[in-house]
């Protein structure tokens, strides 16, 4: 994914650290009240082999709960919203699911992500096609969601990864113009081909939650490529914090629109504790 032309991309290893460079981070806050937007997988929980194992720890839940008692906190996840809401277990927490497609009743219908008529039937057919296509790839699995379908291949043999990609490409080619692909960490996410993403969702949420005024600053913490849309959306009005292992050559060499880095889920918890 390319970054907007107004943003100067930086390598993750060149970013200041949100904890170790605390003075610099505090200067960016400039005395404003933070509103905090959080990705789930890879940010509040480590990346795991099986999607159902990504359950938040009590320590992290407590950190989010204490912060939410003091300021606006919203989780923006690629997961289904009801599942993340259940896992978080924090009453009143705003959760946006399906990469911002599902914002829930609390914030109302934003209208920007209206799904095409018949998309549910299309998604069901695509899910069946994907399952049939990867049936011969041990370790690959299909995760149906309300507004998308994900193909995970973390547990598949590396030699079979190309076959998974071929299956996904064939399904997309069979539905021209109707679907779009969002790649992630060992996962392909297939979504409706409409102009909506985490960045647009966060902009909308800032408005409806009343945290888009000059007295507030929005923070977004995320680890994946899909989070770059949110980093870019907030670059001029907020602060992006990418969660990445700087010791991993693949992550360290990544270019990002975020301004600060945290290197682990454990550091995210310490960061949230410090904000609270």
RAWOCOR-V666928 format. One record per helix or strand of 3 or more residues. SS is the DSSP state (@ for helix, = for strand). FROM is the first residue (numbers start at 1). TO is the last residue. If there is no record, write none. Layout:
BEGIN
[[SS:FROM:TO] [SS:FROM:TO]]
END
This chain:
BEGIN
[[@:12:14] [@:22:29] [=:33:38] [@:51:53] [@:58:68] [=:73:76] [@:81:88] [=:94:97] [@:98:100] [@:104:107] [@:119:133] [=:141:144] [=:148:152] [@:158:173] [=:179:184] [=:187:192] [@:198:208] [=:216:222] [@:225:233] [=:238:243] [@:249:252] [=:260:262] [@:265:275]]
END
